[in-house]
Amino acid sequence: MRGFSELNPAVLMLYYICVIGTAMFSMHPVIIILSFIGSAALLVTLEKRPHLKLHLSFFLLFLVMSLINPIWYHNGVTVLFVVNDSPITLEALLYGVFAAGMILGVLYRLRTFTMIMTADKLMYVFGRFSPKLSLILSMALRYVPLMRTQTGKIRRTQKALGIYRGDNIADTLKGEVRIFSIMATWSLENGIITADSMAARGYGEHRRTSFSIFRFGKGDILFLILCIIPTALIIWSFAAGEVNFSFYPAMSGISDSPLAVTCYAAYGFLSCLPIILEWKEELRWKYLMSKI
């Protein structure tokens, strides 16, 4: 089996739908903890160098979101202390902590999604179902780095001509407004040129074939099976009501029934499956290099 990022884009898209969908629609503490650990570990595994600023910003976001809920909502029966006649309850505090953990887990997972699912992979996934949607997505992803590069060119050019000055806030704002106006004009002109170019190539006139370097192999089938089976067990557990959890008015207990434990194990395996795959390929690579 290949590495996680080298799998077929359709399989990768299905995996992200399963793992993110489960994390977004569940407030069960075990599911949230497994989601956060799996997504954070995957991001650290895929990073070539650690982005400390990203992790710090996510940590600060976690603290802010955790504190907002007990300050504004006072539901719950376990009062920890009172501030200005407003009770701070344990249930509201834990709800804020796990809600923030759920959101951060999804954000970490989406971060890995943007690292793995490049524009050509999105074109492959959506091209067969909706060519127009695929075109819009690919153009949007292309314009983000393109506009960043063009903005840098314009700013450097204006600085060289002495037009852009950052001596004070007023001059800086005036220069940024001028750059924004130039970029808006440039984007419209570039869009018209792109549309004319596509029309000249016959886009939309008739059904067109597309070339793709992605193939569906045995490794993709195996990963698909390893993804579908845990997801089916998770859906079965949720449908049976074995993993329901409530914070208000008092926290319910975490179920330890066989089906609930199976659900926890299934989601833990699903969340950590890419990490297992990446580590396996890394160990295999080191082993082959040692044989040279």
Secondary structure, DSSP 8 states (H G I E B T S, - for coil): ---GGGS-HHHHHHHHHHHHHHHHT---HHHHHHHHHHHHHHHHHH-SS--HHHHHHHHHHHHHHHHHHHHH---SS-EEEEETTEEEEHHHHHHHHHHHHHHHHHHHHHHHHHHHS-HHHHHHHHHTT-HHHHHHHHHHHHHHHHHHHHHHHHHHHHHHHT----SSHHHHHHHHHHHHHHHHHHHHHHHHHHHHHHHHTTTTTS-----------HHHHHHHHHHHHHHHHHHHHHHHTTT----SSS------SHHHHHHHHHHHHHHHHHHHHHHHHHHHHHHHHHT-
